[in-house]
Amino acid sequence: MKLVTFEEGGRARPGAIASDQVVDLQAALGVESVLAIVERSEELLPAIREALKKDLPGRPLPSVKLLAPIPRPPSMRDGYAFRQHVETARRNRGLEMIPEFDQFPVFYFTNHQAVVGPGDVRVMPRHLEKLDFELEAAIVVGRRGRNLKASEADAYIFGLTIMNDLSARVLQMDEMKLSLGPAKGKDFATALGPYLLTLDELEPKKGPNGNSYPLAMRAFVNGVQVSAGNLGDMNWTFAQILERASYGVDLFPGDVIGSGTVGTGCFLELNGSGITKNQWLQPGDVVTLEIDQLGKLENRIVADG
């Protein structure tokens, strides 16, 4: 099932995509939000599936303004799960590969109040100092859990979506010299969307450390492809990240956890490898991220201030 949040009359409403139509789930079933669906999934998902069988009226998808599937998640973490990205980005900065990468999956907290969906992303002048995209997927936690084991953690995933962890590289590099962060280099906008795909729609590859998802990933800037990768190449699975994230703390329905950047999935890596030549995002640029089965997330950069 493809769940969306769309805007109507200045208000966010939950919907489901069926045959390129967006069905208003608030009008059909009185559902308050996609977050409510995640929180009450055992009750609401069967009801939504039954309702969609009735050929409910919908709005053509191109005519609907989509927001992020969960516009304000309870929390948002971002992982660092692709060795290729980490190794290449470090090598381009003259650094050896850090051995701790292979010891445990790491993540950072980012600003869950700065989530955006498809469409314009407004950025300040300092964000435009080497503004970058990051091609990622993200999971949405489906139920409360604590001290999870990787062998069981996939059962706590509600679904997947595309994530663009927009990054102001000059701000990020300056603040991380202090061995903290990233903070201001990351906290201004993270794009999610266009929809949240429930886990039952995917066919994972099962492994001893949890499932992986062999889905092709692509990034385009102004219609020109700059990146290609595969979500199945994560060196740490989402299950392993969930195990680490839940150690000693509760995870909650609706929490978002990103995969980290796929190899070649940002200009920081591409420029350093000579694939692109000092290219960074500029006002007016359109960034399009695609992941098989998860759709296409498109954002336009707009200068603000």
C-alpha positions in Angstrom: 0.0 0.0 0.0 1.2 3.5 -0.9 0.3 6.0 1.8 0.6 9.7 1.3 0.0 13.0 3.0 -1.5 15.7 0.8 -2.5 19.3 1.3 -6.1 20.5 0.9 -7.3 23.9 2.0 -4.1 24.5 3.9 -4.4 21.3 5.9 -2.6 18.0 5.8 -4.8 14.9 5.0 -3.9 11.2 4.8 -4.4 9.3 1.5 -3.7 6.1 -0.3 -2.7 5.8 -3.9 -4.9 3.5 -6.0 -4.7 3.3 -9.8 -2.9 6.8 -10.0 -5.7 8.3 -7.9 -5.3 9.6 -4.3 -8.1 8.4 -2.1 -8.8 10.7 0.9 -8.7 8.4 3.9 -9.9 11.1 6.3 -13.1 11.4 4.2 -13.5 7.7 3.7 -12.6 6.3 7.1 -12.1 9.3 9.4 -8.4 8.6 9.7 -6.5 11.6 11.1 -3.0 11.1 9.6 -0.5 8.7 8.2 1.1 8.6 11.6 -2.2 7.4 13.1 -2.2 4.6 10.5 1.3 3.6 11.6 0.4 3.7 15.3 -2.8 1.7 14.8 -1.7 -0.4 11.8 -3.3 -3.7 13.0 -6.7 -2.0 13.1 -6.5 0.5 10.2 -4.5 -1.3 7.5 -7.1 -4.0 7.0 -9.9 -1.4 7.1 -8.1 0.7 4.4 -7.6 -2.4 2.2 -11.3 -3.2 2.4 -12.2 0.4 1.6 -10.0 0.5 -1.4 -11.8 -2.5 -2.9 -14.9 -0.4 -3.1 -13.6 1.8 -5.9 -13.8 4.9 -3.8 -13.6 8.3 -5.6 -10.1 9.8 -5.7 -8.2 12.8 -7.1 -5.7 12.3 -10.0 -2.3 12.0 -8.5 -0.7 14.8 -10.7 -3.3 17.3 -9.4 -2.5 16.6 -5.7 0.1 18.6 -3.7 2.0 15.9 -1.8 3.7 16.6 1.5 6.1 14.2 3.3 4.3 11.0 4.1 4.8 11.8 7.8 5.3 15.5 7.9 6.4 15.6 11.6 7.9 12.3 12.7 8.3 11.7 16.4 12.1 11.5 15.8 14.5 11.1 12.9 17.8 9.4 12.8 20.1 8.9 9.8 22.5 5.9 9.5 25.9 5.5 7.8 25.4 2.0 6.3 27.1 2.0 2.9 30.9 1.3 3.1 31.5 2.6 -0.4 30.3 6.0 0.4 32.2 6.2 3.7 35.4 4.9 2.3 35.4 7.0 -0.9 34.4 10.2 1.0 37.2 9.7 3.5 39.8 8.8 0.8 38.9 12.0 -1.1 39.7 13.9 2.1 43.0 12.1 2.5 41.8 10.0 5.4 42.2 6.2 6.0 39.0 4.1 6.3 37.9 4.2 9.9 38.0 0.7 11.4 35.0 1.4 13.7 32.7 1.4 10.7 32.9 -2.4 10.7 32.3 -2.7 14.5 28.9 -1.2 14.9 26.3 0.8 12.8 26.4 4.5 13.6 23.7 7.1 13.2 23.0 10.7 14.2 19.8 12.5 15.1 18.6 15.1 12.7 15.8 17.7 12.9 12.4 16.0 12.7 10.7 19.4 12.6 12.4 20.3 9.3 11.0 17.6 7.2 9.8 18.5 3.7 8.0 16.6 1.0 8.2 16.9 -2.8 8.4 20.4 -4.2 10.3 23.5 -3.3 13.0 23.5 -0.6 13.9 27.0 0.7 17.5 27.5 1.8 19.4 30.3 3.3 22.6 31.9 1.8 25.0 29.8 4.0 23.2 26.6 3.0 24.2 27.4 -0.6 27.9 27.2 0.3 28.4 23.7 -1.3 24.8 22.6 -1.0 24.5 18.8 -1.6 21.9 16.1 -2.0 22.1 12.6 -0.5 20.4 9.6 -2.1 19.0 7.5 0.6 16.1 5.3 1.7 14.5 5.4 5.1 12.4 3.1 7.2 9.4 4.1 9.4 9.2 2.2 12.7 5.9 0.4 13.0 5.6 -0.4 16.7 7.2 0.4 20.0 10.4 -1.5 20.8 13.4 -1.5 23.1 16.6 -3.6 23.1 15.7 -5.2 19.9 17.8 -8.0 18.3 18.6 -7.8 14.6 17.1 -11.3 14.2 13.6 -9.9 15.1 13.9 -6.2 14.3 12.5 -6.4 10.7 9.1 -7.1 12.3 9.2 -3.6 13.7 9.5 -1.9 10.3 6.2 -0.4 8.9 7.5 0.6 5.5 10.0 2.4 3.4 10.3 5.8 1.7 12.9 7.9 -0.2 15.0 10.3 1.8 17.1 13.2 0.6 19.4 14.3 3.4 20.2 17.8 2.1 23.6 19.0 3.4 25.3 22.3 3.6 28.9 21.0 3.3 30.8 24.2 4.4 28.7 24.5 7.6 29.0 20.7 8.2 32.7 20.5 7.8 33.4 23.5 10.0 31.3 22.3 12.9 32.5 18.7 12.7 36.0 19.9 13.4 34.8 20.2 17.0 34.0 16.4 17.0 30.3 17.1 17.3 27.5 17.2 14.7 26.5 17.4 12.0 24.1 20.0 13.2 23.6 23.3 11.3 24.9 21.6 8.2 22.0 19.2 8.2 19.1 20.6 10.3 17.5 22.9 7.8 15.7 20.3 5.5 15.3 16.6 5.0 13.0 15.6 2.1 10.9 12.4 2.4 8.5 10.9 -0.1 6.7 10.8 -2.4 4.9 8.0 -0.5 5.4 5.5 2.3 5.3 1.9 0.9 4.2 -0.7 3.4 6.6 -3.5 4.0 4.3 -6.2 2.6 4.7 -4.7 -0.9 8.4 -5.5 -0.9 10.3 -8.8 -1.4 13.4 -8.7 0.8 16.5 -10.8 0.6 16.7 -12.5 3.9 20.0 -12.9 5.7 21.4 -13.8 9.1 21.6 -10.1 10.1 18.1 -9.2 8.9 16.6 -8.4 5.5 18.1 -6.4 2.7 16.1 -4.8 -0.2 17.7 -5.1 -3.7 16.2 -1.9 -5.1 18.0 0.2 -7.7 18.6 3.8 -6.7 19.2 6.8 -9.1 19.7 10.5 -8.7 19.3 13.2 -11.3 20.0 17.0 -11.2 18.2 19.0 -13.8 17.4 15.8 -15.7 21.0 14.6 -15.9 21.7 11.4 -14.0 24.6 11.8 -11.6 24.2 8.7 -9.3 23.3 5.1 -9.4 23.4 2.4 -6.6 21.4 -0.3 -4.9 19.7 -0.4 -1.5 20.7 -4.0 -1.2 24.4 -2.9 -0.9 23.9 -1.6 2.6 26.8 -3.1 4.7 24.6 -2.7 7.8 21.0 -3.8 7.5 18.1 -1.8 8.8 17.6 -4.6 11.4 21.1 -4.1 12.7 20.6 -0.3 12.8 17.4 -0.9 14.8 19.2 -3.1 17.2 21.8 -0.4 17.8 19.3 2.4 18.0 17.0 0.6 20.4 19.7 -0.3 22.9 18.5 1.1 26.3 15.9 3.3 24.7 12.4 3.0 23.2 11.7 3.4 19.5 8.2 4.6 18.7 5.8 4.2 15.8 6.5 6.8 13.2 10.2 7.2 14.0 12.2 7.6 10.8 15.7 6.1 10.3 17.7 6.7 7.1 20.0 4.3 5.5 22.8 6.8 4.9 24.1 7.7 1.5 24.5 5.1 -1.2 27.8 4.9 -3.0 28.1 7.8 -5.5 25.0 9.3 -3.9 26.2 12.9 -3.3 28.3 15.6 -4.8 30.8 15.4 -1.9 31.8 11.9 -3.2 31.3 12.6 -6.9 33.4 15.8 -7.0 36.2 14.2 -5.0 36.3 11.3 -7.3 36.3 13.4 -10.4 33.0 12.2 -11.7 31.6 15.7 -11.4 33.7 18.9 -11.4 33.0 21.0 -8.3 29.3 20.8 -8.9 27.0 21.8 -6.1 23.3 22.6 -5.9 22.2 26.1 -6.9 18.9 28.0 -6.8 16.6 26.7 -9.5 18.2 23.2 -9.6 15.8 20.3 -9.5 17.0 17.2 -7.7 15.2 13.9 -8.5 15.8 10.8 -6.5 14.3 7.5 -7.7 14.3 4.1 -6.0 12.5 1.1 -7.6 9.1 0.6 -6.0 9.5 3.6 -3.8 8.8 6.1 -6.6 10.4 9.5 -7.4 11.1 12.3 -5.0 11.6 15.6 -6.8 12.7 18.9 -5.1 13.6 22.4 -6.4 16.1 24.5 -4.6 14.8 28.0 -3.8 16.9 30.8 -2.3 15.4 32.3 0.9 16.9 35.5 2.3 
